[in-house]
Amino acid sequence: MRYIEPDQPESEELTETTEQRLRREIEELKKKLREQSSDPKPPPPSRTALWLFCIGVVVVLVAAFYAGYLPRQKRETLIQTEARDQAQALPAVDAVPVVRSSSASELVLPGNIQAVTEAPILARADGYLKSRSVDIGDRVKAGQIVAEIEAPELAQQVTQAKATLQQSEASLEQAQANYQQAKANEALTRSNAQRQESLVQYGIITIQQNEEYQSAYQVAQANSQALEKAINAARSTIAANQANLARLTELQQYTSVRAPFAGIITLRNVDVGALITSGTTLLFRVAQTDVLRTYVNVPQTDAASVRVRQAAQLSIASLPGRKFAGTVARTANALDPSSRTLLVEVQVPNAAGLLLPGMYASVDLNTQRTNPPLLIPGDTLIVRADGTQVAVVRPDQTIHFQKITIGRDFGDRIEVLDGLADGDLVVSNPSDAAKEGAKVRPVTAAGKSAAKGSDK
């Protein structure tokens, strides 16, 4: 319903606001109600008038709402838009928080599996290989005969040594007989010398004759002593000949080649009829494989965490899905100055025989680090002439290039030994916008996820 006063022109009606028009209509309604109330019997208000009144009240409330709330809402929206535009005006950089690695370090190192005991079998006797009873892959026991050597020259040497020993024993018997004869002659000359010495006192014999008897006695004594020494020499000769015979007899026993310990024959180097030279010809190689050992070189950074009797696990590429439990048996307790690594021996039981000496293995040493290093993504590094750096986002959202000391490189992650603290934000793939002191807007992975959730 629109009310137009007859005395006002059309242009003024068009310029009149809706609020003014509503207020004027309300005043007219109030005026009519006052006129009706001045009558002695005012007629009841019509339904149309009541509806008009209610509509007018609603229109006034709506107009007041739009006149007060909407401008305020518009101002707040404008302020938020300006703040968002100002924040978005800063260059956005991908920021990654620095985290600390786990205290449980899975140190995986390469190693070669070796037999815990391995030895070559060489011949101790010269000759020809008469027979062999084992071949590669055969299991042998300690002391088992693995080959026989035919050594006829050695047998002749034993016979000669026995004859020489018998000859030296006969020489000893002859020396003992000569000694007994010399002792008897010494006793006879001693009696003559004593008797002649008593006779010279009475002048029965001359002094010259007495001296001849005394000299004969001294000669008999010297002869006895010489024959006694000859007996000792003969005894020494017998002992030497006995030792030589024992040596040759012992060498004869080495014509039967025996295994030094229980194991597996891993190499056969000769066949029947081959010429054998003692101490030179390699016959077999035997290895003890019920327990195997693997040597690994532990870097200096992890050397302090490796201990004797520490658990370890071996993985073989040719045996996927299988893990072999082992134990750190011993360490070198010293670093190799050329590689700065610690030599560690890991022993692994091999009762099933699945592991073979010479295999390549990956040894996993489960170490517990007291001060685990920090980790950063590999794409945050900046390598410059003055050293390795990362772009750190300070709390005031400015960039600072921080020098760091890196440790091990895991490809996608890198250990940081010095230069950063836990929780620092570093820029990933820094662009030209990342300059020293530049103000940026860091965007983390959590921020990206929240932004995507709000968009949905």
C-alpha positions in Angstrom: 0.0 0.0 0.0 1.5 3.4 -1.0 0.1 6.7 0.2 0.5 9.8 -2.0 -0.5 13.3 -0.8 -2.4 15.2 -3.5 -0.6 18.5 -2.7 2.9 17.0 -3.3 4.5 16.7 -6.6 5.5 13.4 -8.2 9.2 14.0 -7.9 9.1 14.5 -4.2 7.3 11.2 -3.8 10.1 9.5 -5.7 12.8 11.0 -3.5 11.0 10.1 -0.3 12.7 7.3 1.5 11.0 4.1 2.6 11.6 4.8 6.2 10.0 8.3 6.1 7.0 6.9 4.2 6.5 4.2 6.8 6.7 6.7 9.7 4.2 8.9 8.0 1.8 6.1 7.5 2.2 5.1 11.1 1.4 8.7 12.2 -1.7 8.7 10.0 -2.9 5.5 11.6 -2.3 6.9 15.0 -4.2 10.1 14.1 -7.2 8.0 12.9 -7.2 6.0 16.1 -7.2 9.2 18.2 -10.2 10.6 16.1 -12.0 7.4 16.6 -11.3 7.4 20.3 -12.8 10.9 20.7 -16.2 9.7 19.6 -18.6 8.6 22.3 -18.9 5.2 20.8 -15.8 4.5 18.7 -16.4 1.9 16.1 -14.2 -1.3 16.4 -11.0 -1.2 14.3 -11.4 -3.0 11.1 -9.4 -6.1 10.3 -7.6 -4.3 7.5 -6.4 -1.6 9.8 -5.0 -4.2 12.2 -3.2 -6.0 9.4 -1.8 -2.7 8.2 -0.6 -1.9 11.7 1.2 -5.2 12.1 2.7 -5.0 8.7 4.0 -1.5 9.5 5.6 -2.7 12.7 7.3 -5.5 11.0 8.5 -3.2 8.2 9.9 -0.8 10.8 11.8 -3.6 12.6 13.2 -5.0 9.3 14.3 -1.5 8.3 15.9 -1.0 11.7 17.7 -4.4 11.3 19.0 -3.6 7.9 20.0 0.0 9.0 22.0 -1.2 12.0 23.3 -4.8 11.5 24.2 -4.9 7.8 26.5 -1.9 7.9 28.3 -3.3 10.9 28.6 -6.7 9.2 29.9 -5.1 6.1 32.6 -3.2 8.1 33.7 -6.5 9.9 33.9 -8.3 6.6 35.9 -5.5 5.0 38.4 -5.6 8.0 38.8 -9.4 7.7 39.3 -9.2 4.0 41.9 -6.5 4.4 43.7 -8.6 7.1 43.6 -11.7 4.9 44.9 -9.8 1.9 47.7 -8.3 4.0 48.7 -11.8 5.3 48.5 -13.2 1.9 50.7 -10.4 0.5 53.7 -12.1 2.2 55.4 -14.8 0.2 54.4 -18.2 1.3 57.1 -20.8 1.9 56.8 -24.5 2.8 58.1 -25.0 6.3 59.0 -28.3 8.0 59.5 -28.6 11.7 62.8 -30.2 12.9 62.2 -33.4 14.7 64.4 -35.7 16.8 65.0 -39.2 15.6 64.0 -42.3 17.6 66.3 -43.4 20.4 66.2 -46.9 18.9 68.5 -46.8 15.9 68.3 -49.6 13.3 71.9 -49.5 12.1 72.1 -51.7 9.0 75.6 -52.5 7.7 77.0 -54.8 5.1 79.1 -57.8 6.0 80.5 -61.0 4.6 79.7 -64.3 6.3 82.7 -66.4 7.3 83.2 -69.7 9.0 84.0 -69.4 12.7 86.9 -71.7 12.2 88.6 -72.5 8.8 91.9 -74.1 8.1 93.9 -75.5 5.2 95.0 -79.1 5.3 98.7 -79.5 4.2 100.9 -82.5 4.0 103.7 -83.1 6.5 105.3 -86.0 4.5 106.7 -86.0 1.0 105.4 -88.6 -1.5 102.5 -89.4 -3.8 98.8 -89.2 -2.9 97.8 -92.9 -2.6 94.1 -92.4 -1.9 91.6 -89.8 -0.7 88.3 -90.5 1.1 86.5 -87.1 1.0 85.5 -84.5 -1.5 84.1 -81.0 -1.4 80.9 -80.8 0.6 81.6 -83.8 2.7 81.2 -83.5 6.5 84.2 -84.8 8.5 84.8 -85.5 12.2 87.8 -84.4 14.1 90.7 -86.9 13.5 89.0 -88.6 10.5 91.4 -89.8 7.8 90.9 -87.8 4.6 93.8 -89.0 2.5 96.8 -91.5 2.4 100.3 -90.6 1.2 102.7 -93.2 -0.1 106.2 -92.2 1.0 108.8 -95.0 0.3 111.7 -92.7 0.8 110.5 -91.9 4.3 110.4 -95.7 5.1 114.0 -96.1 4.0 114.9 -93.1 6.2 113.3 -94.8 9.2 115.2 -98.0 8.5 118.5 -96.1 8.2 117.7 -94.3 11.4 117.2 -97.6 13.2 120.5 -99.0 11.9 122.3 -95.8 13.0 120.8 -96.1 16.5 121.9 -99.7 16.8 125.4 -98.7 15.7 125.6 -95.9 18.3 124.4 -98.4 20.9 127.3 -100.8 19.9 129.7 -97.9 20.1 128.5 -97.2 23.6 129.1 -100.8 24.7 132.6 -100.7 23.2 133.4 -97.5 25.0 132.1 -99.0 28.3 134.4 -102.0 27.8 137.4 -99.8 27.1 136.6 -97.8 30.2 136.5 -101.0 32.3 139.9 -102.0 30.9 141.3 -98.5 31.6 140.0 -98.6 35.1 141.8 -102.0 35.7 145.0 -100.6 34.3 144.7 -97.5 36.4 144.3 -99.7 39.6 147.4 -101.7 38.6 149.6 -98.7 38.0 148.4 -97.1 41.2 149.6 -100.2 43.2 152.9 -100.1 41.4 153.4 -96.4 42.0 152.6 -96.8 45.7 155.0 -99.7 46.1 157.8 -98.0 44.3 157.3 -94.9 46.3 157.9 -96.9 49.6 161.0 -98.6 48.1 162.7 -95.4 47.1 162.7 -94.3 50.7 164.9 -97.2 51.6 167.1 -96.7 48.6 166.2 -99.9 46.9 165.3 -98.1 43.6 166.4 -94.9 42.2 164.3 -91.7 42.1 164.1 -91.9 38.4 162.5 -95.3 38.4 160.0 -94.1 41.0 159.0 -91.1 38.8 158.5 -93.4 35.8 156.0 -95.5 37.9 154.3 -92.3 39.1 154.0 -91.0 35.5 152.5 -94.3 34.3 149.9 -94.0 37.0 148.9 -90.5 35.9 148.7 -91.6 32.3 146.3 -94.5 33.4 144.1 -91.9 35.2 143.9 -89.6 32.2 143.1 -92.6 29.9 140.2 -93.6 32.3 138.8 -90.1 32.2 139.0 -89.9 28.4 137.2 -93.2 28.1 134.5 -92.0 30.5 133.9 -88.9 28.3 133.7 -91.2 25.3 130.9 -93.1 27.0 129.0 -89.9 27.6 129.5 -88.9 24.0 128.2 -92.3 22.9 125.2 -91.9 25.0 124.5 -88.4 23.5 124.8 -89.9 20.1 122.3 -92.6 21.0 119.9 -89.9 22.3 120.3 -88.0 19.0 119.7 -91.1 16.9 116.7 -92.0 19.0 115.2 -88.5 18.5 115.8 -88.7 14.7 114.1 -92.1 14.6 111.2 -90.7 16.6 110.9 -87.8 14.2 110.9 -90.1 11.2 108.4 -92.4 12.8 106.2 -89.4 13.6 106.4 -88.3 10.0 105.4 -91.8 8.9 102.1 -91.3 10.9 101.5 -88.1 8.8 101.2 -90.2 5.7 97.6 -90.6 7.0 96.2 -87.1 6.6 93.5 -86.4 9.2 90.9 -83.6 9.7 92.0 -81.1 12.4 88.4 -80.5 13.6 84.8 -81.4 12.7 83.5 -79.4 9.7 82.8 -79.4 6.0 85.4 -79.9 3.2 85.1 -76.7 1.2 88.1 -77.2 -1.2 89.9 -80.2 -2.7 93.1 -79.3 -4.5 94.7 -82.7 -5.3 93.8 -86.1 -6.8 95.2 -89.6 -6.6 98.8 -89.8 -7.9 99.7 -86.2 -7.3 103.2 -85.3 -6.0 103.0 -84.1 -2.5 105.5 -81.7 -1.0 105.5 -81.3 2.8 104.4 -77.9 4.0 103.6 -76.7 0.5 101.0 -78.7 -1.2 97.4 -77.7 -0.2 95.3 -80.9 0.0 92.0 -79.7 1.4 90.3 -76.8 3.2 87.9 -77.5 6.0 85.5 -75.1 7.6 83.4 -75.3 10.7 79.9 -74.0 9.7 77.6 -74.8 12.7 78.5 -71.3 13.9 79.3 -68.5 11.4 80.7 -65.1 12.0 80.3 -61.8 10.1 82.6 -58.8 10.4 81.1 -55.3 10.0 82.6 -51.8 10.2 80.5 -49.6 12.5 80.9 -45.8 11.9 82.4 -43.7 14.6 79.0 -42.0 15.4 77.5 -45.4 16.5 80.6 -47.1 17.8 79.8 -46.1 21.4 76.4 -47.8 21.3 77.7 -51.2 20.2 78.4 -53.6 23.1 79.4 -57.2 23.4 76.5 -59.7 23.7 74.3 -57.2 21.9 71.5 -58.7 19.7 71.8 -58.5 16.0 69.9 -59.7 12.9 71.2 -60.9 9.6 69.2 -60.6 6.3 70.2 -62.4 3.1 69.0 -61.1 -0.3 68.7 -64.7 -1.6 66.5 -65.7 1.4 63.8 -63.1 1.4 61.6 -62.9 4.6 64.1 -64.8 6.7 65.9 -63.2 9.7 68.8 -64.9 11.4 69.4 -63.9 15.0 73.0 -63.3 16.1 75.1 -61.8 18.9 78.0 -59.4 19.0 80.8 -61.6 20.0 83.7 -59.1 20.2 84.8 -55.7 19.1 88.2 -54.3 18.2 87.9 -51.6 20.9 89.8 -49.3 18.6 88.8 -47.4 15.4 90.5 -47.9 12.1 92.4 -44.6 11.5 91.9 -44.9 7.7 88.1 -45.3 7.8 87.2 -44.2 11.3 85.2 -47.4 11.8 85.0 -50.0 14.6 85.5 -53.6 13.6 82.7 -55.8 15.1 82.3 -59.6 14.9 78.8 -60.9 15.0 78.3 -64.7 15.5 75.2 -66.5 14.1 74.2 -70.1 14.9 73.7 -72.1 11.7 72.3 -75.5 12.9 70.0 -75.7 9.8 72.9 -75.0 7.4 71.0 -72.3 5.5 73.9 -69.9 5.7 77.0 -70.5 3.7 80.5 -69.0 4.2 81.1 -66.3 1.7 77.5 -65.0 1.6 76.8 -61.3 1.6 74.6 -60.2 4.4 73.0 -57.1 5.9 73.5 -56.9 9.6 70.9 -54.9 11.6 72.3 -53.7 15.0 69.5 -52.5 17.2 71.2 -49.8 19.2 69.8 -47.4 21.8 71.2 -43.9 21.5 71.2 -41.7 24.6 71.2 -38.5 22.5 69.5 -39.2 19.2 70.3 -36.7 16.4 67.8 -34.3 14.8 66.3 -35.1 11.4 65.5 -32.7 8.5 64.2 -33.4 5.0 66.9 -33.8 2.4 65.5 -31.0 0.2 66.1 -28.3 2.9 69.9 -28.3 2.5 71.6 -25.3 0.9 75.2 -26.0 0.0 77.3 -22.9 -0.4 80.9 -22.0 -0.5 80.9 -21.1 3.2 79.4 -24.3 4.3 76.1 -26.3 4.5 73.1 -24.2 5.6 69.4 -24.3 6.0 66.8 -21.5 5.9 65.3 -21.2 9.3 62.0 -19.3 9.9 62.3 -17.3 13.1 59.4 -16.7 15.5 58.9 -13.2 13.9 58.5 -14.9 10.5 61.8 -13.8 9.1 64.4 -15.9 7.3 67.8 -16.7 8.7 70.4 -18.9 7.1 71.9 -21.2 9.7 75.0 -23.3 9.3 74.7 -26.9 10.4 76.8 -30.0 10.8 75.2 -33.0 9.1 75.6 -36.6 10.1 74.3 -39.6 8.1 72.4 -39.2 4.9 69.4 -41.4 4.5 68.4 -40.0 1.1 65.0 -38.3 2.0 66.2 -37.5 5.5 69.5 -36.2 6.9 70.8 -36.2 10.5 71.8 -32.8 12.0 74.5 -33.0 14.7 74.8 -29.3 15.4 73.2 -25.9 14.4 69.5 -26.6 15.0 67.1 -27.2 17.9 64.1 -29.5 18.2 61.0 -27.7 16.9 62.7 -25.2 14.6 61.0 -24.5 11.2 63.2 -25.0 8.1 62.2 -24.0 4.6 61.7 -26.9 2.2 63.0 -26.3 -1.4 63.9 -22.6 -0.7 63.2 -20.3 -3.6 64.4 -16.7 -4.4 61.9 -15.4 -1.9 63.9 -17.0 1.0 66.5 -14.3 1.6 68.3 -13.3 4.8 65.9 -11.2 6.9 63.0 -11.5 4.5 59.5 -11.7 6.0 57.6 -14.7 4.9 54.4 -16.7 5.6 55.4 -20.2 6.7 53.0 -22.9 5.6 53.3 -26.3 7.3 51.8 -29.6 6.4 49.2 -29.2 9.2 48.3 -25.8 7.9 47.7 -27.2 4.4 45.5 -29.9 5.7 43.4 -27.4 7.7 43.1 -25.2 4.6 41.8 -28.1 2.5 39.3 -29.1 5.2 37.9 -25.5 5.4 37.6 -25.5 1.6 35.4 -28.6 1.8 
